[in-house]
Amino acid sequence: MPDFKLLEKFGAITKGTIIIGDNIIVPGAPQYLEYFKTTALKDYKSVLYHQFIEYVQHIKDAVLVSEKL
């Protein structure tokens, strides 16, 4: 989240920029996920793709793909 906020602050994220957040569930990025589910709704179009951990097909994880509007 700190890196993402810095990119936003300095204008590195512009319309059409794709942001990919990996390992959203394991180990987890609760602040990042919450930000995109609440605060960022007006600025980003996001889709959460449920997957499994690489090389471990029994542990659920997710990837969040967001596009700056």
Distance bins in CASP14 RR format, pairs under 12 A and 6 or more apart:
PFRMAT RR
TARGET T0000
AUTHOR 0000-0000-0000
RMODE 2
METHOD distances of the structure
MODEL  1
1 7 0 0 0 0 0 1 0 0 0 0 0
1 8 0 0 0 0 0 1 0 0 0 0 0
1 19 0 0 0 0 0 1 0 0 0 0 0
1 21 0 0 0 0 0 1 0 0 0 0 0
1 24 0 0 0 0 0 1 0 0 0 0 0
1 28 0 0 0 0 0 1 0 0 0 0 0
1 29 1 0 0 1 0 0 0 0 0 0 0
1 30 0 0 0 0 1 0 0 0 0 0 0
1 31 1 0 1 0 0 0 0 0 0 0 0
1 32 1 0 1 0 0 0 0 0 0 0 0
1 33 0 0 0 0 1 0 0 0 0 0 0
1 34 0 0 0 0 1 0 0 0 0 0 0
1 35 1 0 0 1 0 0 0 0 0 0 0
1 36 0 0 0 0 0 1 0 0 0 0 0
1 39 0 0 0 0 0 1 0 0 0 0 0
1 40 0 0 0 0 0 1 0 0 0 0 0
2 8 0 0 0 0 0 1 0 0 0 0 0
2 9 0 0 0 0 0 1 0 0 0 0 0
2 29 0 0 0 0 0 1 0 0 0 0 0
2 31 0 0 0 0 1 0 0 0 0 0 0
2 32 0 0 0 0 0 1 0 0 0 0 0
2 35 0 0 0 0 0 1 0 0 0 0 0
3 9 0 0 0 0 0 1 0 0 0 0 0
3 10 0 0 0 0 0 1 0 0 0 0 0
3 12 0 0 0 0 0 1 0 0 0 0 0
3 13 0 0 0 0 0 1 0 0 0 0 0
3 19 0 0 0 0 0 1 0 0 0 0 0
3 21 0 0 0 0 0 1 0 0 0 0 0
3 29 0 0 0 0 0 1 0 0 0 0 0
3 32 0 0 0 0 0 1 0 0 0 0 0
4 10 0 0 0 0 0 1 0 0 0 0 0
4 11 0 0 0 0 0 1 0 0 0 0 0
4 12 0 0 0 0 1 0 0 0 0 0 0
4 13 0 0 0 0 1 0 0 0 0 0 0
4 17 0 0 0 0 0 1 0 0 0 0 0
4 19 1 0 0 1 0 0 0 0 0 0 0
4 20 0 0 0 0 0 1 0 0 0 0 0
4 21 0 0 0 0 1 0 0 0 0 0 0
4 29 0 0 0 0 1 0 0 0 0 0 0
4 31 0 0 0 0 1 0 0 0 0 0 0
4 32 1 0 0 1 0 0 0 0 0 0 0
4 33 0 0 0 0 0 1 0 0 0 0 0
4 35 0 0 0 0 1 0 0 0 0 0 0
4 36 0 0 0 0 1 0 0 0 0 0 0
4 39 0 0 0 0 0 1 0 0 0 0 0
4 40 0 0 0 0 1 0 0 0 0 0 0
4 44 0 0 0 0 0 1 0 0 0 0 0
4 64 0 0 0 0 0 1 0 0 0 0 0
4 66 0 0 0 0 1 0 0 0 0 0 0
4 68 0 0 0 0 0 1 0 0 0 0 0
5 11 0 0 0 0 0 1 0 0 0 0 0
5 12 0 0 0 0 0 1 0 0 0 0 0
5 13 0 0 0 0 0 1 0 0 0 0 0
5 19 0 0 0 0 0 1 0 0 0 0 0
5 31 0 0 0 0 0 1 0 0 0 0 0
5 32 0 0 0 0 0 1 0 0 0 0 0
5 35 0 0 0 0 1 0 0 0 0 0 0
5 39 0 0 0 0 0 1 0 0 0 0 0
5 40 0 0 0 0 0 1 0 0 0 0 0
6 12 0 0 0 0 1 0 0 0 0 0 0
6 13 0 0 0 0 0 1 0 0 0 0 0
7 13 1 0 1 0 0 0 0 0 0 0 0
7 14 0 0 0 0 0 1 0 0 0 0 0
7 17 0 0 0 0 1 0 0 0 0 0 0
7 19 0 0 0 0 1 0 0 0 0 0 0
7 68 0 0 0 0 0 1 0 0 0 0 0
8 14 0 0 0 0 0 1 0 0 0 0 0
8 17 0 0 0 0 1 0 0 0 0 0 0
8 19 0 0 0 0 1 0 0 0 0 0 0
8 35 0 0 0 0 0 1 0 0 0 0 0
8 39 0 0 0 0 0 1 0 0 0 0 0
8 40 0 0 0 0 1 0 0 0 0 0 0
8 43 0 0 0 0 1 0 0 0 0 0 0
8 44 0 0 0 0 0 1 0 0 0 0 0
8 66 0 0 0 0 0 1 0 0 0 0 0
8 68 0 0 0 0 1 0 0 0 0 0 0
11 17 0 0 0 0 1 0 0 0 0 0 0
11 68 0 0 0 0 0 1 0 0 0 0 0
12 19 0 0 0 0 0 1 0 0 0 0 0
12 68 0 0 0 0 0 1 0 0 0 0 0
13 19 1 0 0 1 0 0 0 0 0 0 0
13 40 0 0 0 0 0 1 0 0 0 0 0
13 43 0 0 0 0 1 0 0 0 0 0 0
13 44 0 0 0 0 1 0 0 0 0 0 0
13 66 0 0 0 0 1 0 0 0 0 0 0
13 67 0 0 0 0 0 1 0 0 0 0 0
13 68 1 0 1 0 0 0 0 0 0 0 0
13 69 0 0 0 0 0 1 0 0 0 0 0
14 43 0 0 0 0 0 1 0 0 0 0 0
14 67 0 0 0 0 0 1 0 0 0 0 0
14 68 1 0 0 1 0 0 0 0 0 0 0
14 69 0 0 0 0 0 1 0 0 0 0 0
15 43 0 0 0 0 1 0 0 0 0 0 0
15 44 0 0 0 0 0 1 0 0 0 0 0
15 45 0 0 0 0 0 1 0 0 0 0 0
15 67 0 0 0 0 1 0 0 0 0 0 0
15 68 1 0 1 0 0 0 0 0 0 0 0
15 69 1 0 0 1 0 0 0 0 0 0 0
16 43 0 0 0 0 0 1 0 0 0 0 0
16 44 0 0 0 0 1 0 0 0 0 0 0
16 45 0 0 0 0 1 0 0 0 0 0 0
16 66 0 0 0 0 0 1 0 0 0 0 0
16 67 1 0 1 0 0 0 0 0 0 0 0
16 68 1 0 1 0 0 0 0 0 0 0 0
16 69 1 0 0 1 0 0 0 0 0 0 0
17 43 0 0 0 0 0 1 0 0 0 0 0
17 44 0 0 0 0 1 0 0 0 0 0 0
17 45 0 0 0 0 0 1 0 0 0 0 0
17 65 0 0 0 0 0 1 0 0 0 0 0
17 66 0 0 0 0 1 0 0 0 0 0 0
17 67 1 0 0 1 0 0 0 0 0 0 0
17 68 1 0 1 0 0 0 0 0 0 0 0
17 69 0 0 0 0 1 0 0 0 0 0 0
18 44 0 0 0 0 1 0 0 0 0 0 0
18 45 0 0 0 0 0 1 0 0 0 0 0
18 46 0 0 0 0 0 1 0 0 0 0 0
18 47 0 0 0 0 0 1 0 0 0 0 0
18 63 0 0 0 0 0 1 0 0 0 0 0
18 64 0 0 0 0 0 1 0 0 0 0 0
18 65 1 0 0 1 0 0 0 0 0 0 0
18 66 1 0 0 1 0 0 0 0 0 0 0
18 67 1 0 1 0 0 0 0 0 0 0 0
18 68 0 0 0 0 1 0 0 0 0 0 0
18 69 0 0 0 0 0 1 0 0 0 0 0
19 29 0 0 0 0 0 1 0 0 0 0 0
19 32 0 0 0 0 1 0 0 0 0 0 0
19 35 0 0 0 0 0 1 0 0 0 0 0
19 36 0 0 0 0 1 0 0 0 0 0 0
19 40 0 0 0 0 1 0 0 0 0 0 0
19 43 0 0 0 0 0 1 0 0 0 0 0
19 44 1 0 0 1 0 0 0 0 0 0 0
19 45 0 0 0 0 0 1 0 0 0 0 0
19 46 0 0 0 0 1 0 0 0 0 0 0
19 47 0 0 0 0 0 1 0 0 0 0 0
19 63 0 0 0 0 0 1 0 0 0 0 0
19 64 0 0 0 0 1 0 0 0 0 0 0
19 65 1 0 0 1 0 0 0 0 0 0 0
19 66 1 0 1 0 0 0 0 0 0 0 0
19 67 1 0 0 1 0 0 0 0 0 0 0
19 68 1 0 0 1 0 0 0 0 0 0 0
19 69 0 0 0 0 0 1 0 0 0 0 0
20 29 0 0 0 0 0 1 0 0 0 0 0
20 32 0 0 0 0 0 1 0 0 0 0 0
20 36 0 0 0 0 0 1 0 0 0 0 0
20 46 0 0 0 0 0 1 0 0 0 0 0
20 47 0 0 0 0 0 1 0 0 0 0 0
20 48 0 0 0 0 0 1 0 0 0 0 0
20 49 0 0 0 0 1 0 0 0 0 0 0
20 62 0 0 0 0 0 1 0 0 0 0 0
20 63 1 0 0 1 0 0 0 0 0 0 0
20 64 1 0 0 1 0 0 0 0 0 0 0
20 65 1 0 1 0 0 0 0 0 0 0 0
20 66 1 0 0 1 0 0 0 0 0 0 0
20 67 0 0 0 0 0 1 0 0 0 0 0
21 28 0 0 0 0 0 1 0 0 0 0 0
21 29 1 0 0 1 0 0 0 0 0 0 0
21 32 1 0 0 1 0 0 0 0 0 0 0
21 33 0 0 0 0 1 0 0 0 0 0 0
21 35 0 0 0 0 0 1 0 0 0 0 0
21 36 0 0 0 0 1 0 0 0 0 0 0
21 44 0 0 0 0 0 1 0 0 0 0 0
21 46 0 0 0 0 1 0 0 0 0 0 0
21 47 0 0 0 0 0 1 0 0 0 0 0
21 48 0 0 0 0 1 0 0 0 0 0 0
21 49 0 0 0 0 0 1 0 0 0 0 0
21 51 0 0 0 0 0 1 0 0 0 0 0
21 61 0 0 0 0 0 1 0 0 0 0 0
21 62 0 0 0 0 1 0 0 0 0 0 0
21 63 1 0 0 1 0 0 0 0 0 0 0
21 64 1 0 1 0 0 0 0 0 0 0 0
21 65 1 0 0 1 0 0 0 0 0 0 0
21 66 1 0 0 1 0 0 0 0 0 0 0
22 28 0 0 0 0 1 0 0 0 0 0 0
22 29 0 0 0 0 1 0 0 0 0 0 0
22 32 0 0 0 0 0 1 0 0 0 0 0
22 33 0 0 0 0 0 1 0 0 0 0 0
22 48 0 0 0 0 0 1 0 0 0 0 0
22 49 0 0 0 0 0 1 0 0 0 0 0
22 51 0 0 0 0 1 0 0 0 0 0 0
22 53 0 0 0 0 0 1 0 0 0 0 0
22 54 0 0 0 0 1 0 0 0 0 0 0
22 61 0 0 0 0 1 0 0 0 0 0 0
22 62 0 0 0 0 1 0 0 0 0 0 0
22 63 1 0 1 0 0 0 0 0 0 0 0
22 64 0 0 0 0 1 0 0 0 0 0 0
22 65 0 0 0 0 1 0 0 0 0 0 0
23 29 1 0 0 1 0 0 0 0 0 0 0
23 30 0 0 0 0 0 1 0 0 0 0 0
23 32 0 0 0 0 1 0 0 0 0 0 0
23 33 0 0 0 0 0 1 0 0 0 0 0
23 51 0 0 0 0 1 0 0 0 0 0 0
23 52 0 0 0 0 0 1 0 0 0 0 0
23 53 0 0 0 0 1 0 0 0 0 0 0
23 54 0 0 0 0 1 0 0 0 0 0 0
23 59 0 0 0 0 0 1 0 0 0 0 0
23 60 0 0 0 0 0 1 0 0 0 0 0
23 61 1 0 0 1 0 0 0 0 0 0 0
23 62 0 0 0 0 1 0 0 0 0 0 0
23 63 0 0 0 0 1 0 0 0 0 0 0
23 64 0 0 0 0 1 0 0 0 0 0 0
24 30 0 0 0 0 1 0 0 0 0 0 0
24 31 0 0 0 0 0 1 0 0 0 0 0
24 32 1 0 0 1 0 0 0 0 0 0 0
24 33 1 0 1 0 0 0 0 0 0 0 0
24 34 0 0 0 0 0 1 0 0 0 0 0
24 35 0 0 0 0 0 1 0 0 0 0 0
24 36 0 0 0 0 1 0 0 0 0 0 0
24 37 0 0 0 0 0 1 0 0 0 0 0
24 46 0 0 0 0 0 1 0 0 0 0 0
24 47 0 0 0 0 0 1 0 0 0 0 0
24 48 1 0 0 1 0 0 0 0 0 0 0
24 49 0 0 0 0 1 0 0 0 0 0 0
24 50 0 0 0 0 1 0 0 0 0 0 0
24 51 0 0 0 0 1 0 0 0 0 0 0
24 53 0 0 0 0 0 1 0 0 0 0 0
24 60 0 0 0 0 0 1 0 0 0 0 0
24 61 1 0 0 1 0 0 0 0 0 0 0
24 62 1 0 1 0 0 0 0 0 0 0 0
24 63 1 0 0 1 0 0 0 0 0 0 0
24 64 1 0 1 0 0 0 0 0 0 0 0
24 65 0 0 0 0 0 1 0 0 0 0 0
24 66 0 0 0 0 0 1 0 0 0 0 0
25 32 0 0 0 0 0 1 0 0 0 0 0
25 33 0 0 0 0 1 0 0 0 0 0 0
25 48 0 0 0 0 1 0 0 0 0 0 0
25 49 0 0 0 0 0 1 0 0 0 0 0
25 50 0 0 0 0 1 0 0 0 0 0 0
25 51 0 0 0 0 1 0 0 0 0 0 0
25 52 0 0 0 0 1 0 0 0 0 0 0
25 53 0 0 0 0 1 0 0 0 0 0 0
25 59 0 0 0 0 1 0 0 0 0 0 0
25 60 1 0 0 1 0 0 0 0 0 0 0
25 61 1 0 1 0 0 0 0 0 0 0 0
25 62 1 0 1 0 0 0 0 0 0 0 0
25 63 0 0 0 0 1 0 0 0 0 0 0
25 64 0 0 0 0 1 0 0 0 0 0 0
26 50 0 0 0 0 0 1 0 0 0 0 0
26 51 0 0 0 0 0 1 0 0 0 0 0
26 52 0 0 0 0 1 0 0 0 0 0 0
26 53 1 0 1 0 0 0 0 0 0 0 0
26 54 0 0 0 0 0 1 0 0 0 0 0
26 56 0 0 0 0 1 0 0 0 0 0 0
26 58 0 0 0 0 0 1 0 0 0 0 0
26 59 1 0 1 0 0 0 0 0 0 0 0
26 60 1 0 0 1 0 0 0 0 0 0 0
26 61 1 0 1 0 0 0 0 0 0 0 0
26 62 0 0 0 0 1 0 0 0 0 0 0
26 63 0 0 0 0 0 1 0 0 0 0 0
27 53 0 0 0 0 1 0 0 0 0 0 0
27 59 0 0 0 0 0 1 0 0 0 0 0
27 61 0 0 0 0 1 0 0 0 0 0 0
28 34 0 0 0 0 0 1 0 0 0 0 0
28 53 0 0 0 0 0 1 0 0 0 0 0
28 59 0 0 0 0 0 1 0 0 0 0 0
28 60 0 0 0 0 0 1 0 0 0 0 0
28 61 0 0 0 0 1 0 0 0 0 0 0
28 62 0 0 0 0 1 0 0 0 0 0 0
28 63 0 0 0 0 0 1 0 0 0 0 0
28 64 0 0 0 0 0 1 0 0 0 0 0
29 35 0 0 0 0 1 0 0 0 0 0 0
29 36 0 0 0 0 1 0 0 0 0 0 0
29 37 0 0 0 0 0 1 0 0 0 0 0
29 48 0 0 0 0 0 1 0 0 0 0 0
29 61 0 0 0 0 0 1 0 0 0 0 0
29 62 0 0 0 0 1 0 0 0 0 0 0
29 63 0 0 0 0 0 1 0 0 0 0 0
29 64 0 0 0 0 1 0 0 0 0 0 0
30 36 0 0 0 0 0 1 0 0 0 0 0
30 37 0 0 0 0 0 1 0 0 0 0 0
30 38 0 0 0 0 0 1 0 0 0 0 0
30 64 0 0 0 0 0 1 0 0 0 0 0
31 37 0 0 0 0 0 1 0 0 0 0 0
31 38 0 0 0 0 0 1 0 0 0 0 0
31 39 0 0 0 0 0 1 0 0 0 0 0
31 40 0 0 0 0 0 1 0 0 0 0 0
32 38 0 0 0 0 0 1 0 0 0 0 0
32 39 0 0 0 0 0 1 0 0 0 0 0
32 40 0 0 0 0 1 0 0 0 0 0 0
32 44 0 0 0 0 0 1 0 0 0 0 0
32 46 0 0 0 0 0 1 0 0 0 0 0
32 48 0 0 0 0 0 1 0 0 0 0 0
32 62 0 0 0 0 0 1 0 0 0 0 0
32 63 0 0 0 0 0 1 0 0 0 0 0
32 64 1 0 0 1 0 0 0 0 0 0 0
32 66 0 0 0 0 1 0 0 0 0 0 0
33 39 0 0 0 0 0 1 0 0 0 0 0
33 40 0 0 0 0 0 1 0 0 0 0 0
33 46 0 0 0 0 1 0 0 0 0 0 0
33 48 1 0 0 1 0 0 0 0 0 0 0
33 61 0 0 0 0 0 1 0 0 0 0 0
33 62 0 0 0 0 1 0 0 0 0 0 0
33 63 0 0 0 0 0 1 0 0 0 0 0
33 64 1 0 0 1 0 0 0 0 0 0 0
33 66 0 0 0 0 0 1 0 0 0 0 0
34 40 0 0 0 0 1 0 0 0 0 0 0
34 41 0 0 0 0 0 1 0 0 0 0 0
34 46 0 0 0 0 0 1 0 0 0 0 0
34 64 0 0 0 0 0 1 0 0 0 0 0
35 41 0 0 0 0 1 0 0 0 0 0 0
35 43 0 0 0 0 0 1 0 0 0 0 0
35 44 0 0 0 0 1 0 0 0 0 0 0
35 46 0 0 0 0 1 0 0 0 0 0 0
35 64 0 0 0 0 0 1 0 0 0 0 0
35 66 0 0 0 0 1 0 0 0 0 0 0
36 42 0 0 0 0 0 1 0 0 0 0 0
36 43 0 0 0 0 1 0 0 0 0 0 0
36 44 1 0 0 1 0 0 0 0 0 0 0
36 45 0 0 0 0 1 0 0 0 0 0 0
36 46 1 0 1 0 0 0 0 0 0 0 0
36 47 0 0 0 0 0 1 0 0 0 0 0
36 48 0 0 0 0 1 0 0 0 0 0 0
36 62 0 0 0 0 0 1 0 0 0 0 0
36 64 1 0 0 1 0 0 0 0 0 0 0
36 65 0 0 0 0 1 0 0 0 0 0 0
36 66 1 0 1 0 0 0 0 0 0 0 0
36 67 0 0 0 0 0 1 0 0 0 0 0
36 68 0 0 0 0 0 1 0 0 0 0 0
37 44 0 0 0 0 0 1 0 0 0 0 0
37 46 1 0 0 1 0 0 0 0 0 0 0
37 47 0 0 0 0 0 1 0 0 0 0 0
37 48 0 0 0 0 1 0 0 0 0 0 0
37 64 0 0 0 0 1 0 0 0 0 0 0
37 66 0 0 0 0 0 1 0 0 0 0 0
38 44 0 0 0 0 0 1 0 0 0 0 0
38 46 0 0 0 0 0 1 0 0 0 0 0
39 46 0 0 0 0 0 1 0 0 0 0 0
40 46 1 0 0 1 0 0 0 0 0 0 0
40 64 0 0 0 0 0 1 0 0 0 0 0
40 66 1 0 0 1 0 0 0 0 0 0 0
40 67 0 0 0 0 0 1 0 0 0 0 0
40 68 0 0 0 0 1 0 0 0 0 0 0
40 69 0 0 0 0 1 0 0 0 0 0 0
41 66 0 0 0 0 0 1 0 0 0 0 0
41 69 0 0 0 0 1 0 0 0 0 0 0
42 68 0 0 0 0 0 1 0 0 0 0 0
42 69 1 0 0 1 0 0 0 0 0 0 0
43 66 0 0 0 0 1 0 0 0 0 0 0
43 67 0 0 0 0 1 0 0 0 0 0 0
43 68 1 0 0 1 0 0 0 0 0 0 0
43 69 1 0 1 0 0 0 0 0 0 0 0
44 64 0 0 0 0 1 0 0 0 0 0 0
44 65 0 0 0 0 1 0 0 0 0 0 0
44 66 1 0 1 0 0 0 0 0 0 0 0
44 67 1 0 0 1 0 0 0 0 0 0 0
44 68 1 0 1 0 0 0 0 0 0 0 0
44 69 1 0 0 1 0 0 0 0 0 0 0
45 64 0 0 0 0 0 1 0 0 0 0 0
45 65 0 0 0 0 1 0 0 0 0 0 0
45 66 1 0 0 1 0 0 0 0 0 0 0
45 67 1 0 1 0 0 0 0 0 0 0 0
45 68 0 0 0 0 1 0 0 0 0 0 0
45 69 1 0 1 0 0 0 0 0 0 0 0
46 62 0 0 0 0 0 1 0 0 0 0 0
46 63 0 0 0 0 0 1 0 0 0 0 0
46 64 1 0 1 0 0 0 0 0 0 0 0
46 65 1 0 0 1 0 0 0 0 0 0 0
46 66 1 0 1 0 0 0 0 0 0 0 0
46 67 1 0 0 1 0 0 0 0 0 0 0
46 68 0 0 0 0 0 1 0 0 0 0 0
46 69 0 0 0 0 0 1 0 0 0 0 0
47 62 0 0 0 0 0 1 0 0 0 0 0
47 63 0 0 0 0 1 0 0 0 0 0 0
47 64 1 0 0 1 0 0 0 0 0 0 0
47 65 1 0 1 0 0 0 0 0 0 0 0
47 66 1 0 0 1 0 0 0 0 0 0 0
47 67 0 0 0 0 1 0 0 0 0 0 0
48 60 0 0 0 0 0 1 0 0 0 0 0
48 61 0 0 0 0 0 1 0 0 0 0 0
48 62 1 0 1 0 0 0 0 0 0 0 0
48 63 1 0 0 1 0 0 0 0 0 0 0
48 64 1 0 1 0 0 0 0 0 0 0 0
48 65 0 0 0 0 1 0 0 0 0 0 0
48 66 0 0 0 0 1 0 0 0 0 0 0
49 60 0 0 0 0 0 1 0 0 0 0 0
49 61 0 0 0 0 1 0 0 0 0 0 0
49 62 1 0 0 1 0 0 0 0 0 0 0
49 63 1 0 1 0 0 0 0 0 0 0 0
49 64 1 0 0 1 0 0 0 0 0 0 0
49 65 1 0 0 1 0 0 0 0 0 0 0
49 66 0 0 0 0 0 1 0 0 0 0 0
50 59 0 0 0 0 0 1 0 0 0 0 0
50 60 1 0 0 1 0 0 0 0 0 0 0
50 61 1 0 0 1 0 0 0 0 0 0 0
50 62 1 0 1 0 0 0 0 0 0 0 0
50 63 0 0 0 0 1 0 0 0 0 0 0
50 64 0 0 0 0 0 1 0 0 0 0 0
51 57 0 0 0 0 1 0 0 0 0 0 0
51 59 0 0 0 0 0 1 0 0 0 0 0
51 60 1 0 0 1 0 0 0 0 0 0 0
51 61 1 0 1 0 0 0 0 0 0 0 0
51 62 1 0 0 1 0 0 0 0 0 0 0
51 63 1 0 0 1 0 0 0 0 0 0 0
51 64 0 0 0 0 0 1 0 0 0 0 0
51 65 0 0 0 0 0 1 0 0 0 0 0
52 58 1 0 0 1 0 0 0 0 0 0 0
52 59 1 0 0 1 0 0 0 0 0 0 0
52 60 1 0 0 1 0 0 0 0 0 0 0
52 61 1 0 0 1 0 0 0 0 0 0 0
52 62 0 0 0 0 1 0 0 0 0 0 0
52 63 0 0 0 0 0 1 0 0 0 0 0
53 59 1 0 1 0 0 0 0 0 0 0 0
53 60 1 0 0 1 0 0 0 0 0 0 0
53 61 1 0 1 0 0 0 0 0 0 0 0
53 62 0 0 0 0 0 1 0 0 0 0 0
53 63 0 0 0 0 0 1 0 0 0 0 0
54 61 0 0 0 0 1 0 0 0 0 0 0
54 63 0 0 0 0 0 1 0 0 0 0 0
55 61 0 0 0 0 0 1 0 0 0 0 0
END
